[in-house]
């Protein structure tokens, strides 16, 4: 009866009713505490352990800033910091220019196949970051097809790292800038044209100011990705050291955990700074579209359209060439002497690594993350967004949920070593198990999923909860019968995002796997270290195939969900 009344009750009359009963209020407080404890254990406490390790000596004694002083007294380590900044800045400039031109072409021109070009630009999201490095070995390495194109320079160094990072960061920048350029008011352009303003001046005074915040956000995202990435420099960096490879070398090669923690904090600093500046910039952003705004409709401009088409073709060739070369390299029997095609490299059992177990581990871990992650994220977002108890606790929880966005995967993985492997930690039993990989991956990608869930929940009127409370329907029933069905597309997006990132992640889990939990992405790194580049390409290709299959499955399931649970959206 209560459920029937929920569907027919008067919404305005429910506003004056007390939202929840005492028992439900305590239940919601308990759930908020559980969520806060989860974020505390998976993010904050590991990071605090990283800070402690950076100011300790090998015996655990406090040494203050002595480790940092030692770092900056080592010329080789300081050079790595300079190298990292150089690569990150160069990558940011190139990527933002390419991404802006590409985004402009698919939003402000009339070229054909714009949807297809956009899909091509997003393909790198399905690949682990080491894959472009492997492909560049075949393209420009010592035995590469186009090694002469580098005019005597080596691909093993800054050139290769920058090219690989551009491939890796391009889809992130394209998505942000496309969103920024899509928010345009046709009336502004019509007014400028009526005043006989030249096209270049319209571009400088209308187009660029309208998307400046998107450009700033994209620049910070690309800089952070290039600054903290491990996969590309590990494969193609050669003797050109960067901070990410220094962390790996200090921890795995020299067992110098204190110096590894120092380098980890240096990796964390620019990411936190970029995150803070990006937040401040977004606060200054004002709405670009009003209720009277007219959606922008691009007009046919033959010369500009031709230039846009050429740019889209070049970017697509760049993306597909790197991905295609990785696939081609995995099919060659013995490069470059025997170019016969063969599937032998896809026999993972003969690759000298974890074999097929690495693939099954990746699939198992990704499946668990895709099941557990959305439940934690969406439930937590519901507590933050829809409940009314403990406003200060909900605000703090939301703040904690934003922290993972500013923490590089390599830093988080290193922090997990110091926290979960610490003597006396009651959670130490998790170290070296599949569970810690799941916990790490859910925490690492928590922020994007949290923001997705909060955005979806903001679209659901709070009157549902008010009416439920007025009719004494438990909040969990409203959550399960109303909120979840309405937000199912967003939940599916979160699950797919978690699955794909769990398949492609390298840096966050490079320190945490054991012989029984080695993932396919880690096996690819180890295989490349052993000199078997073709087998590493095969592993990377398999990750791309699995990720693409997950994405296609999501599209199919989403279509069914729209038909079964989203019919109310149709008019």
C-alpha distance (Angstrom), angle and dihedral (degrees) to the residues before:
residue distance angle dihedral
X1 . . .
X2 3.78 . .
X3 3.78 90.9 .
X4 3.81 91.3 52.0
X5 3.76 91.3 48.7
X6 3.80 90.3 49.7
X7 3.76 90.3 63.1
X8 3.81 94.5 48.7
X9 3.80 105.1 34.9
X10 3.75 120.9 116.0
X11 3.80 109.5 -101.9
X12 3.82 98.8 -153.5
X13 3.80 91.8 50.6
X14 3.79 90.2 57.8
X15 3.78 95.4 60.4
X16 3.78 94.3 82.8
X17 3.80 93.3 50.8
X18 3.77 118.8 101.9
X19 3.83 104.8 -100.6
X20 3.80 102.7 -130.4
X21 3.76 141.3 4.4
X22 3.79 123.4 -110.3
X23 3.80 95.3 -102.6
X24 3.80 92.9 50.9
X25 3.79 90.5 46.6
X26 3.79 90.9 57.2
X27 3.80 90.2 45.2
X28 3.80 90.7 53.9
X29 3.81 91.2 47.5
X30 3.78 90.1 51.3
X31 3.81 91.4 50.5
X32 3.81 90.9 49.3
X33 3.79 89.0 52.2
X34 3.81 90.4 50.0
X35 3.81 91.1 50.1
X36 3.80 91.3 47.5
X37 3.81 89.7 49.1
X38 3.81 90.3 51.3
X39 3.81 92.1 52.7
X40 3.79 90.2 43.7
X41 3.81 93.6 54.1
X42 3.81 97.3 39.1
X43 3.83 99.9 41.3
X44 3.78 118.8 7.1
X45 3.80 102.7 41.9
X46 3.83 94.2 46.5
X47 3.82 90.1 50.1
X48 3.80 90.5 49.3
X49 3.82 88.6 51.8
X50 3.81 88.6 53.1
X51 3.81 90.7 52.9
X52 3.80 91.4 49.0
X53 3.80 92.5 50.0
X54 3.81 90.8 52.7
X55 3.83 91.9 59.2
X56 3.81 97.2 43.0
X57 3.77 133.4 83.7
X58 3.81 124.4 -131.5
X59 3.80 90.5 -84.4
X60 3.80 93.3 53.1
X61 3.81 95.3 -104.5
X62 3.80 120.5 142.9
X63 3.82 112.4 -104.4
X64 3.80 101.2 165.4
X65 3.79 113.4 -149.6
X66 3.80 94.8 -13.4
X67 3.81 92.4 110.1
X68 3.81 91.0 51.8
X69 3.80 90.7 49.1
X70 3.80 89.5 50.6
X71 3.79 90.0 50.6
X72 3.80 94.9 53.7
X73 3.80 90.8 45.4
X74 3.81 90.0 60.9
X75 3.83 107.9 84.7
X76 3.82 93.0 -159.9
X77 3.81 92.8 55.0
X78 3.81 92.6 45.4
X79 3.80 88.6 50.9
X80 3.81 88.7 55.0
X81 3.80 89.4 56.2
X82 3.80 90.7 50.5
X83 3.82 90.6 46.8
X84 3.79 91.2 51.1
X85 3.81 92.6 51.0
X86 3.81 91.0 47.4
X87 3.80 93.6 50.9
X88 3.81 93.5 43.9
X89 3.81 94.6 49.5
X90 3.82 93.4 45.1
X91 3.80 91.4 47.6
X92 3.81 91.5 48.4
X93 3.81 94.1 52.2
X94 3.81 94.5 47.2
X95 3.80 95.3 42.1
X96 3.81 95.7 47.6
X97 3.82 91.8 49.3
X98 3.81 91.8 49.3
X99 3.80 94.1 41.8
X100 3.79 93.8 48.3
X101 3.79 92.9 49.0
X102 3.79 90.9 46.5
X103 3.81 93.8 46.2
X104 3.80 90.8 46.8
X105 3.79 89.7 51.8
X106 3.81 95.0 53.6
X107 3.82 95.6 41.7
X108 3.81 105.4 33.5
X109 3.80 104.4 32.9
X110 3.79 136.1 65.7
X111 3.79 97.4 -130.6
X112 3.82 116.6 142.1
X113 3.82 124.9 -107.9
X114 3.79 94.4 27.4
X115 3.80 91.4 151.6
X116 3.79 90.5 51.1
X117 3.81 92.7 50.5
X118 3.78 90.7 49.5
X119 3.80 91.0 52.1
X120 3.80 90.5 51.0
X121 3.81 91.2 52.6
X122 3.81 90.5 54.6
X123 3.82 94.9 52.1
X124 3.85 94.0 94.2
X125 3.81 88.2 66.8
X126 3.81 87.4 72.3
X127 3.81 95.0 55.2
X128 3.81 131.3 75.3
X129 3.79 113.3 -112.4
X130 3.80 92.4 -112.1
X131 3.82 92.4 63.5
X132 3.84 96.7 78.4
X133 3.80 88.9 50.4
X134 3.79 90.8 53.8
X135 3.80 91.6 48.1
X136 3.81 91.9 49.9
X137 3.80 89.4 56.6
X138 3.81 89.1 61.7
X139 3.80 93.6 41.6
X140 3.82 102.1 44.2
X141 3.82 107.2 2.9
X142 3.78 126.2 115.9
X143 3.82 89.1 -76.4
X144 3.82 95.0 28.3
X145 3.77 126.4 139.6
X146 3.81 94.8 -123.2
X147 3.80 101.6 27.1
X148 3.83 90.0 129.0
X149 3.80 89.6 62.9
X150 3.81 90.0 74.2
X151 3.84 92.2 64.9
X152 3.77 93.8 -127.6
X153 3.82 96.0 -42.8
X154 3.78 120.4 125.5
X155 3.79 124.0 -116.4
X156 3.81 88.0 -148.0
X157 3.77 98.9 89.0
X158 3.80 140.2 29.2
X159 3.81 94.4 -20.9
X160 3.78 93.3 56.5
X161 3.80 93.6 41.4
X162 3.81 92.4 52.2
X163 3.82 93.7 47.5
X164 3.80 91.2 47.9
X165 3.80 93.0 46.5
X166 3.81 91.7 49.6
X167 3.79 88.9 54.9
X168 3.81 90.7 46.6
X169 3.83 97.1 46.3
X170 3.82 100.2 36.4
X171 3.85 98.6 88.2
X172 3.81 92.1 50.2
X173 3.80 91.4 54.1
X174 3.81 93.0 43.3
X175 3.81 92.8 54.0
X176 3.80 93.1 50.5
X177 3.80 96.3 44.5
X178 3.81 93.5 44.3
X179 3.80 88.5 55.1
X180 3.81 90.7 49.1
X181 3.81 94.1 48.4
X182 3.80 92.3 46.0
X183 3.81 90.8 64.2
X184 3.80 96.6 77.1
X185 3.79 131.7 133.5
X186 3.80 114.9 -135.9
X187 3.79 90.7 -151.6
X188 3.82 92.8 67.0
X189 3.78 91.2 57.5
X190 3.80 93.0 44.6
X191 3.80 90.1 51.5
X192 3.80 91.5 49.8
X193 3.80 92.0 48.5
X194 3.80 92.0 48.0
X195 3.81 87.4 56.6
X196 3.81 89.0 52.9
X197 3.78 92.6 -116.6
X198 3.77 113.5 173.4
X199 3.83 116.4 -110.6
X200 3.80 93.7 -116.0
X201 3.80 91.6 52.7
X202 3.82 90.1 48.4
X203 3.78 88.4 52.5
X204 3.82 92.5 50.1
X205 3.81 97.7 42.2
X206 3.81 102.8 34.0
X207 3.81 112.2 18.5
X208 3.80 100.9 41.3
X209 3.84 96.8 42.2
X210 3.80 89.3 48.3
X211 3.82 93.1 57.7
X212 3.81 100.8 30.4
X213 3.79 94.0 110.4
X214 3.79 90.8 50.8
X215 3.80 89.7 51.0
X216 3.80 91.7 50.8
X217 3.81 91.8 48.8
X218 3.80 91.6 47.5
X219 3.80 91.4 48.8
X220 3.80 92.5 52.9
X221 3.79 92.1 46.3
X222 3.81 92.7 50.3
X223 3.81 92.6 45.1
X224 3.79 91.6 51.3
X225 3.81 93.1 47.1
X226 3.80 93.0 49.1
X227 3.81 93.1 42.9
X228 3.80 95.2 52.0
X229 3.82 104.6 30.6
X230 3.79 117.0 121.5
X231 3.81 105.8 179.6
X232 3.81 101.3 65.9
X233 3.84 98.6 44.9
X234 3.79 90.7 42.3
X235 3.81 91.1 58.8
X236 3.80 104.4 32.0
X237 3.82 104.4 18.0
X238 3.80 97.0 93.4
X239 3.82 109.9 177.7
X240 3.81 92.1 -17.9
X241 3.79 100.9 106.2
X242 3.80 123.5 -154.5
X243 3.79 131.1 -179.6
X244 3.81 95.3 -98.1
X245 3.79 93.2 56.0
X246 3.82 90.0 41.9
X247 3.80 90.1 58.9
X248 3.79 90.3 51.3
X249 3.78 92.1 47.0
X250 3.82 94.3 47.6
X251 3.81 94.2 48.4
X252 3.81 104.0 33.9
X253 3.79 100.7 26.4
X254 3.81 103.2 36.4
X255 3.82 103.6 16.3
X256 3.80 87.5 -132.1
X257 3.78 96.8 148.3
X258 3.81 95.0 169.5
X259 3.80 93.5 56.9
X260 3.81 89.6 41.5
X261 3.81 88.2 56.4
X262 3.81 90.7 49.9
X263 3.80 92.2 52.0
X264 3.81 88.9 45.0
X265 3.80 90.5 56.4
X266 3.80 89.7 49.5
X267 3.81 87.7 54.3
X268 3.78 89.6 48.8
X269 3.81 96.4 50.1
X270 3.85 99.7 68.0
X271 3.80 90.8 42.7
X272 3.81 91.4 53.5
X273 3.81 91.2 45.0
X274 3.80 92.0 49.3
X275 3.79 90.5 48.0
X276 3.82 92.6 50.0
X277 3.81 94.2 47.7
X278 3.78 91.0 46.3
X279 3.81 90.5 52.8
X280 3.82 91.1 50.7
X281 3.79 92.2 48.1
X282 3.79 92.0 50.5
X283 3.80 91.1 52.0
X284 3.79 88.8 60.5
X285 3.78 92.3 51.1
X286 3.78 115.0 110.5
X287 3.76 129.3 -158.8
X288 3.78 112.0 -82.3
X289 3.79 96.2 -168.9
X290 3.77 125.7 57.5
X291 3.77 129.1 -168.7
X292 3.80 88.6 -94.1
X293 3.78 95.4 48.3
X294 3.79 119.2 128.3
X295 3.83 115.9 -140.2
X296 3.76 113.0 -112.7
X297 3.79 114.9 -104.5
X298 3.82 114.3 -166.2
X299 3.77 116.9 -131.3
X300 3.75 126.5 -142.0
X301 3.82 111.2 -93.5
X302 3.82 108.3 170.1
X303 3.81 99.2 -157.2
X304 3.79 96.4 42.5
X305 3.80 91.7 42.4
X306 3.80 90.2 51.8
X307 3.81 91.2 51.0
X308 3.79 90.6 47.3
X309 3.79 91.5 50.4
X310 3.81 91.5 50.8
X311 3.80 90.9 49.8
X312 3.81 92.6 49.2
X313 3.79 90.5 49.2
X314 3.81 91.9 49.8
X315 3.80 93.5 48.8
X316 3.80 90.9 46.3
X317 3.80 91.2 49.5
X318 3.81 89.2 49.6
X319 3.82 92.8 52.1
X320 3.79 96.3 41.4
X321 3.81 93.3 43.9
X322 3.78 92.7 57.2
X323 3.78 93.8 43.7
X324 3.81 92.5 42.0
X325 3.80 92.2 48.8
X326 3.79 90.5 53.4
X327 3.80 90.2 52.0
X328 3.81 92.0 44.7
X329 3.81 91.8 48.9
X330 3.79 90.4 53.1
X331 3.82 90.6 55.4
X332 3.81 98.0 50.3
X333 3.80 116.6 100.6
X334 3.81 97.3 -145.6
X335 3.78 120.6 -6.3
X336 3.03 123.9 -109.3
X337 3.81 100.3 -6.6
X338 3.78 102.3 52.5
X339 3.81 112.1 32.7
X340 3.79 94.8 176.9
X341 3.78 111.5 135.0
X342 3.79 117.0 -116.4
X343 3.80 140.0 160.0
X344 3.80 92.1 -141.6
X345 3.81 92.8 110.0
X346 3.80 89.3 60.6
X347 3.79 89.6 65.3
X348 3.79 92.0 97.0
X349 3.77 92.2 -176.7
X350 3.81 89.7 69.4
X351 3.81 95.5 47.3
X352 3.79 94.8 91.0
X353 3.81 93.0 -119.7
X354 3.79 133.1 89.1
X355 3.80 87.6 -52.7
X356 3.76 118.2 -157.2
X357 3.79 90.2 -14.5
X358 3.81 89.1 74.7
X359 3.81 90.7 57.3
X360 3.78 92.7 47.2
X361 3.79 90.6 47.4
X362 3.79 90.5 52.3
X363 3.79 92.5 48.3
X364 3.80 91.8 46.6
X365 3.78 93.8 47.5
X366 3.81 92.9 45.6
X367 3.80 91.7 48.2
X368 3.81 92.8 50.3
X369 3.80 91.6 46.4
X370 3.82 90.9 48.5
X371 3.82 89.6 52.0
X372 3.80 100.9 40.0
X373 3.81 99.3 34.0
X374 3.83 99.0 60.7
X375 3.82 91.2 45.7
X376 3.81 92.0 54.2
X377 3.79 95.5 39.3
X378 3.79 98.4 44.8
X379 3.79 93.8 41.6
X380 3.79 89.8 49.3
X381 3.79 93.0 47.2
X382 3.82 89.3 50.7
X383 3.81 90.9 53.9
X384 3.80 91.2 48.8
X385 3.78 97.2 43.6
X386 3.81 107.2 30.8
X387 3.79 107.6 31.2
X388 3.81 123.6 79.9
X389 3.80 102.7 -156.1
X390 3.80 123.1 108.4
X391 3.83 100.1 2.0
X392 3.81 90.5 -170.2
X393 3.82 91.5 53.4
X394 3.79 92.8 48.0
X395 3.82 90.8 49.1
X396 3.80 90.9 49.3
X397 3.81 91.0 47.9
X398 3.79 90.8 51.2
X399 3.82 89.3 50.8
X400 3.80 91.5 50.0
X401 3.81 89.0 49.9
X402 3.81 89.9 57.5
X403 3.82 94.8 54.5
X404 3.85 98.3 79.8
X405 3.81 89.7 63.0
X406 3.81 88.7 67.7
X407 3.81 96.2 43.7
X408 3.85 116.8 88.3
X409 3.78 115.1 -134.8
X410 3.79 93.1 -119.2
X411 3.81 90.8 54.4
X412 3.79 92.9 47.9
X413 3.80 91.9 49.3
X414 3.79 91.0 49.9
X415 3.80 90.4 48.6
X416 3.80 89.5 53.2
X417 3.81 90.0 57.7
X418 3.79 92.4 55.1
X419 3.81 94.7 43.8
X420 3.80 106.7 38.2
X421 3.80 94.8 34.6
X422 3.81 93.9 48.8
X423 3.83 115.2 119.6
X424 3.78 112.1 -100.9
X425 3.81 96.1 18.9
X426 3.84 106.1 139.5
X427 3.82 88.1 -149.0
X428 3.79 92.4 56.5
X429 3.79 91.2 105.2
X430 3.81 87.7 74.9
X431 3.80 93.2 64.6
X432 3.78 112.4 106.9
X433 3.80 94.2 13.8
X434 3.78 133.4 108.8
X435 3.80 88.2 -110.1
X436 3.79 94.1 67.9
X437 3.81 90.7 51.5
X438 3.81 89.2 52.8
X439 3.81 93.0 46.8
X440 3.80 91.6 47.4
X441 3.79 94.2 48.9
X442 3.81 94.0 46.9
X443 3.81 89.8 50.0
X444 3.80 95.5 43.3
X445 3.81 94.9 56.3
X446 3.80 96.3 31.3
X447 3.81 99.7 110.6
X448 3.79 99.7 58.0
X449 3.80 90.8 47.3
X450 3.81 91.5 46.2
X451 3.80 91.7 52.6
X452 3.80 90.3 47.7
X453 3.80 91.1 52.3
X454 3.81 93.5 45.5
X455 3.81 90.5 50.1
X456 3.81 90.7 51.8
X457 3.81 92.2 47.0
X458 3.81 92.3 50.5
X459 3.80 87.4 62.9
X460 3.82 90.9 60.0
X461 3.81 112.8 84.4
X462 3.81 114.7 -117.1
X463 3.81 87.9 -135.7
X464 3.81 88.4 85.0
X465 3.79 90.8 66.6
X466 3.83 91.8 43.2
X467 3.79 93.1 52.1
X468 3.79 91.3 45.8
X469 3.79 90.6 53.0
X470 3.80 92.4 47.6
X471 3.79 90.3 53.8
X472 3.82 92.6 43.3
X473 3.79 92.8 -116.6
X474 3.84 108.5 155.5
X475 3.79 112.8 -108.9
X476 3.80 91.5 -124.6
X477 3.82 90.1 60.5
X478 3.78 91.1 52.2
X479 3.78 88.8 47.2
X480 3.80 93.0 51.3
X481 3.82 99.7 38.4
X482 3.79 101.5 35.9
X483 3.80 114.7 14.4
X484 3.80 98.9 42.6
X485 3.84 96.2 47.8
X486 3.81 91.5 47.3
X487 3.81 92.1 49.0
X488 3.81 97.9 40.3
X489 3.83 94.5 113.6
X490 3.81 90.3 55.3
X491 3.81 91.2 46.2
X492 3.80 89.4 51.8
X493 3.82 90.0 49.9
X494 3.80 89.6 52.5
X495 3.82 92.3 48.9
X496 3.81 91.9 50.1
X497 3.81 91.9 46.1
X498 3.78 90.1 52.3
X499 3.82 93.3 46.3
X500 3.80 95.2 50.3
X501 3.79 94.2 45.0
X502 3.79 90.9 47.0
X503 3.81 88.8 54.8
X504 3.82 94.9 47.3
X505 3.81 102.3 36.9
X506 3.79 116.9 117.7
X507 3.79 112.6 151.3
X508 3.81 98.4 50.3
X509 3.81 94.3 54.0
X510 3.80 101.8 32.1
X511 3.83 90.5 100.6
X512 3.81 98.8 38.1
X513 3.79 109.3 55.7
X514 3.78 125.0 99.1
X515 3.78 131.6 -158.0
X516 3.80 89.0 -88.2
X517 3.81 97.2 45.3
X518 3.81 103.0 42.7
X519 3.81 110.4 145.9
X520 3.79 126.6 -142.2
X521 3.82 92.5 -111.8
X522 3.82 90.0 53.5
X523 3.80 91.1 45.4
X524 3.81 87.9 54.7
X525 3.82 90.6 54.5
X526 3.80 92.0 48.6
X527 3.78 92.1 45.6
X528 3.80 91.5 52.3
X529 3.81 89.3 48.8
X530 3.80 87.3 55.7
X531 3.82 89.6 55.7
X532 3.80 97.3 -107.9
X533 3.81 97.8 124.4
X534 3.81 94.7 161.7
X535 3.81 93.3 56.6
X536 3.83 89.4 46.8
X537 3.82 88.7 53.4
X538 3.81 89.3 51.0
X539 3.79 90.5 53.6
X540 3.79 91.9 47.7
X541 3.80 90.3 48.7
X542 3.78 91.3 51.7
X543 3.80 89.3 53.5
X544 3.81 89.5 52.6
X545 3.82 91.2 49.7
X546 3.80 93.3 49.3
X547 3.82 91.7 46.2
X548 3.80 91.6 48.6
X549 3.81 90.6 49.1
X550 3.81 89.7 51.6
X551 3.79 90.2 50.9
X552 3.81 92.6 49.4
X553 3.80 90.3 47.4
X554 3.79 89.2 52.1
X555 3.80 91.3 52.9
X556 3.80 90.9 50.9
X557 3.80 94.5 47.0
X558 3.80 91.3 45.0
X559 3.78 89.7 55.2
X560 3.81 90.7 52.9
X561 3.80 91.2 46.9
X562 3.78 91.7 52.2
X563 3.78 89.0 54.5
X564 3.82 96.2 45.8
X565 3.80 106.7 31.8
X566 3.81 105.9 15.7
X567 3.79 100.6 54.0
X568 3.80 88.8 113.8
X569 3.82 88.4 69.7
X570 3.81 91.3 63.6
X571 3.78 121.0 88.2
